[in-house]
Amino acid sequence: MAHNMDLVCKEIIYDEVDSRYAEPDPTMVADIRVIHNLLSLERLTIPACNYFGSIQQDIKPNMRKIVATWMLEVCDEQKCEEQTFPLAINFFDRFLCVCPIDRYHLQLLGCCALLLASKIRQCHPLTVDVLSAYTDHAVSPEQIRSWELLMISKLEWNITAVTAFDFVDQILERVKWGSDDSRLREHSHTLIHVCSTETIFMQLEPSLLAAGCIASASRGLNVSSKLAVGYDLCRFTLHDLTKIDFVVKVVEEIVAKEISEKQIQQQQQQMCAATNGSCKDQYQQAPQKVSSSGATNPKEQQPETPTDVQFIYF
């Protein structure tokens, strides 16, 4: 006797997204082979070249900075998991190493990188409709879907990459001073995100960038001694202390510049508000911040750095 069976798989829609993070796996933390494997694999997915002026004739470093900062803002507002943004930037740069595009497609490429990275590193990936809304619908969902396939093909389906994020927990969970300050992990990730928007770090080994950001965060928070931190970072990443110190110097210069520019921007906005908006024309060329609904907020002309660098101490 035949029976009618309902085989429809209905998607469960949760009212609130569970954003809790899994605890570090003690087995992986205890096995030194994990770090050794990360170190051996990291060079395979570093962008192959500095594509400005060679592969990309129409794209300049400042354009990458603008789009990368926008991508970081989207990740922050959508509460993406911390590993999503570094992976998206890796996809973004590797694509530009092999496929020339014009500047008008740069934000579209950023959307595709975020979409693909969120599918790999998140339980709840971003949607094409949300990403389209963040471009004020200048990029359509259909374009994002089409370019996602183009990106995957240009990356030759190699859509897993080692990023600086992958080294942070592996290092902090293995050192005595890793739990001295609860803010150390957060500050290290913040520095990695900020540095990922900078062209100067585009071809740097992820392990070296992670070591520099951890060292900078530990110094700002007065975690352990500089000598102990440096010894442990050299021991786990196999990089010279001279290289790590140089990265720390560049990181601190970049963050200090970000803080200074943000403070100047806030002062200008306060002056503008005090004069009843008489300096409005001064900000007309600043990129507008687009909400998830696609509407622009006239009070927030210039996007802020989402992971607030003002809470980083040196």
N, C-alpha and C positions, 0 to 999 in steps of 0.2 A: 504494500500500500504506500503510495507516494505521499509525502508530506511537504508542505510549503515551508521553506526555511528562509528566514531573513538574514542574509549574509552581509548586509550593509554595515560598514565600519564607520560609525559616527565619531567625528572629531570632538574631543572634549575641550570646551572653552572654559578656562579658569578665570575667575573674577580678578584674581591677583596673581601675578607671576611670582613664583618662588625664586627669589634672588639669593638664597643662601648658598654659600660656597662649601664644597666638600672639604673635609679635613685632609691635610697631607697624608699620603699613604706611607706608613712607617716602613714598609718593605722596600719601596722604591727609594726612600730617603736613605735607608741603610746600605743600599747596594751602590757602590762607587761606579759600577759599570754604566749607570744611567748618565752620569755626567760625562764619562768617557765617550759614550755613544753620541751625546749632544755635541761634544767638541768635534768628533769625527764627521758628523753630518752637517754642521752649520755652514761650511763653505760651499756645499752643493747648491744652496738656494740664496746665496748672496747675489745681488744684482751684478750682472757680468761686466758692466761698463758704466762710465759717467756719460749718460746719453745726450746731455745738452750739447748742441752744436754738431753732433755727429749723427746719431740716429734721429733725434728730434730737432728739426730746423725751426719749428714755430713755437717751441715751448722754452721758457726761461726759468731759472731757479726760483725767482720770486713767485711765479705762477704755481709751481709745485708747493711752495710754502703756503699760499692762500688756500689751495684745495685741500692740502693735508690738514691744515688747521680747521677747515670746515668739516672734514671727516671726523676729526677728534671731537668737535662740538656735537655732531650727530650722535656719536657713540656715548657721549656724556648724557645728553638729554634723553636718549633711549635706554639709558642704564645698561648698556652692553657690558658683557663680561670683559675683564681687563685685557685678556689676551687677544680680543678681536681686533683692536686697532693696530697693534704692531704687525699682525698677520696681513691685514688689509693693505698696509703700507708696503709690505714685502711684495704682494701681488701687483700692486700699482707700479712699483719701480721695475720689477722684472718684466712686466708687459711692455713698458716704455723702452726697455733695452732691445726689444726684438720687433716692435711694430710702430712705425711712424704714424702720428696722428696730428691733427691741427688743434690749436688751443681751444676751440669751441667744443671739443669733445672731452676735455680734461675732467670736467665735473661728472660727465656721464661715466668716464672710466672710474672715478672715485666711487660712484654709486655701485658699480659692478663689483669693485674690490670689497666694499663693505658687505654687500649681499653674499658674496662667496665666502668671505671670512666668517661671517656670522653663521652660515650654514655648517661650517666645519667646527667652530669653537663654541657654539651656543646651543642650548636646548631649545630656545625660542628664537629663531633667526629673524632678522629684519625682513620686511616685505617690500616688494617693488612699489606698492602704493605709498608707503611711508617715505621711502627714499625719493620718490617723485615729488611728493609734497615738500620735502626739504629743499628742493631746487626751485620752489615756486612753480612747479609743473613745466619748467623749461625743458626738463628731460621726462619723456613719457615712460610708463611701465613697459611698453612694447620695446622701446629702445634698450632699456636695462636688460630685459630678457634676451634680446638678440646679442647684445655685447657680452653678456655673461658667457654665452657659448663661444664667442670669439676669444674671450680671455682664457677660458679653459683650454682651447685648442692651441693658443700661442704659448701657454705655459706647459704644453704637452702633457696635460693631465697631472702634472706634478704640483698638486695643490696642498701639500703639507710642507711646512717650512719651520726651521728652528729660529726662534726670535729671542731677543734679550729677555723677554718675559719668562721664557722657559727656564732660565738659569736662576732667577731670583729665589724661588722657594727651595730649589735644590741646594743653593748655597746657604741661605739663612737657616734652614733646618739642620745643617751639618756643623754649624759653628756655635761656640758657647755664647757669643755676644749677639746671636741672631734674635734672641727673645728679650734682650735688655730693654728695648723700647718698642711698644706696640705700634708706634707710628713708622718704624723703619721700613716695613714692607710697603706700606702705602706711599711713603715718600719716594722710595726706589721706583715704584711703578709710575708715579707722577713724572719723575725725571725722564724715565724711558719714553713716556708718551710725548713729552715736550721735545726731546731729542729726535724722535722719529719724524718730526715735522721739518727738521733741518737737513739741508742737502749735504752738509759736511759729514754726516754720519751715515750716508746712504750705503756705502760699501764697507763699513766697519764691521768686524766680526761681532755677532751678537753677544758672545761671551765677554768681549772687551768692553762693549757698551754697558752690559749689565754690571760688570765689575766697577766701572767708573761711576755709575749711578748709585750703586750700593755704597761705595766709598764716600761719595759726596754726601749722601743722606746720613751716613753714620757720623761724619764729621760735624754736620750741622746739628745733629741730635746729641752730640758728645757721647756716642756709644763706644765703649771700650777705648783702647789706645789706638792711635794711628798706626803704630808698628804692628800690633796684633791683627788689626783689620787687613792691613796690606799683606801680611804674611799669609793669612788664610785665603785671601782672594787670589794671590799668586799661586798658591798651592792647588786650588781647585780649578782655576781657569788656565793655568800654565802660561800666563802672560807676565812679562817683566813689570816690576813695580814702576819703572820709569814710564812705560806706556800707560799704565793705569793712572798715574799722577797727571800725565798730560791730558788724558780724557777728562779727568776731574776738573782741571783748570778750564777747559773749553766748556764743559757743562755748566760750571758756575758762572762763567761769563755770559752764556746764552740766557740762563735763568735770570741773572741780574738785569740783563737788557729787557727781558720780557716784563719783569716787575716794574722797571722804570717806565716803559712804554705804557703799561696799563695804568700806572698812577697818573701819568700825564694825560692820558685819555679821560680818566675819571675827573680830573681837575677841569679839563676843557668842557666836559658835559655839564659839570656843576656851574661853570661860568655861563654856559649857554642857557641853562635853566634860570639862572639868576637874572639874566637879561631878557627873559621872556621869549627865548628862542630866536633872538636877533642874529645869532651866528649860525643859523640852520644851514645856510648855503655851504658852510665850511665842511660839512659832513656828507654832502650829497654824493660824493664819489666813494664813500665807504660802503663795503658790502653789507647788505641788509641781512638780518637774522631771520630765518624762516622757521615758523613753528610747524609742528607736525600736521596742522590743518592746512598748511600752505599759506597762511596769512603772515604778513610782515608786521613787525613791531616797530613803529617809528621811534620809540624811546631807546631802542637797542640797535643803533645803526651798525656799530662795529662789534663783531662777535668776540666774546671774551674767551680766554683760555679756559676750557671746561674744568680740567683738573687744576685747581687754583694754585698757581705757583707762589702766591703771596704767603702760603703756609709752609714754604720750604725755608729752612734756616741754614745759614752758612757760618 
